[in-house]
Amino acid sequence: MNKQLRLTLTALSVLPLSLLAACGSESAGDPAISAVAASTKKSSVTGVRWKVDSLTVGGKTEKAPDGAYLKIADNRKVDGNYGCNTFGSTAAFKKDGIDFENAQSTEMACGDALMKFEKTFARILDAKTFTPETTDGGLTLTTGDGDSLKLTKEKPAALYGTKWRVDYLMDREVATRLPAAARGKAWFTLDKKAGTLSASVGCNDISAKASVSEGRITLGSLQATEKMCSDSLMAVERSFLELFKGTVKYRIDHRSITLTSENNTGIGAVADKKTFARTLDAETFTPETTDGGLTRTAGDGDSLKLTKEKPAALYGTKWRVDYLMDREVATRLPAAARGKAWFTLDKKAGTLSASVGCNDISAKAAVSEGRITLGSLQATEKMCSDSLMAVERSFLELFKGTVKYRIDHRNITLTSENNTGVGAVADK
């Protein structure tokens, strides 16, 4: 079996997967590799885009990244994604199973977890012979020593109604990943009924009228909010706004899409996972209850598994603060305090303890009729960042005197007499 060859590029070149796969030198008509045993049902494996769910090597199973997939064409050409880089290969159907030969891939650096999975996936695909086993909607590829890939059929994404998550920017044939500040935040979607495109890179909200015809999207005058964000986000946003002027070509490849302008700049995106909200809105569910649980299953097999959730107790719960309130306006905590701000009440000691990630705060606390009355606040005297200190001052101001509290199952709000407050959720 040929050793895998990876293409090292100074920047990620967008090579057509068909070109990557075509680098194999063997003929599709070679009888030595086209003989297929009865147990290897070639027709049930080829022509399907298989989403990689997990990889098991040496008895250890790893969940695959969202973008990992494998597709074998009827002519044995293979394209796929290891989780970060795309690859092309050739599938040889033999009596003892399937070999993947002459694999070549792009070379783009991703996070440590993605690269670790990719390295293992590429190595096993290059070195092993797989026995395929198909089930309704699924495929398992197993090696002689028990290593395996579990895959499921992946539905193609629709142009309209899909939230397309942008992964990279293109300049002619060179693609570069988004700056770190925009990764996971940049997206666009098309609404057929409204005839609009909406987009964001994690800063301003962008919208425009959009008409689609013959592989092209023609956009009207762009509208955008006017927030100022980091330089890197604003740079990506400017690229978006420049791209979306006038008409762009689009090409969908199953769960991926590219938009290309007339001057050959563009973006590449993938269909975002079906979210809970979209599933709930689009499907009709059959409910099935068990002791403490509920499963709602749609006609196409999509399902929601739910369990009864106990309400949180006022005392003994660590309440994680998510937002600050000023009358009826709620704002998220500054980035420096997110995930760090909390408070808790100790019934036995009759105290409240709190922190925003800087100083430790404590006070005597008495609870009565939906109110918490606090005694003199004590706090350590560390100096932290300006944003943390500002949140801390809001806490200290809120906790003077008496605050109203209201618990809604796993959520709590504390409101002062001047209608400022905090909103929090019970920590897991």
Disulfide bonds with the S-S distance in Angstrom:
Cys84-Cys110 1.83
Cys203-Cys229 1.93
Cys358-Cys384 1.93
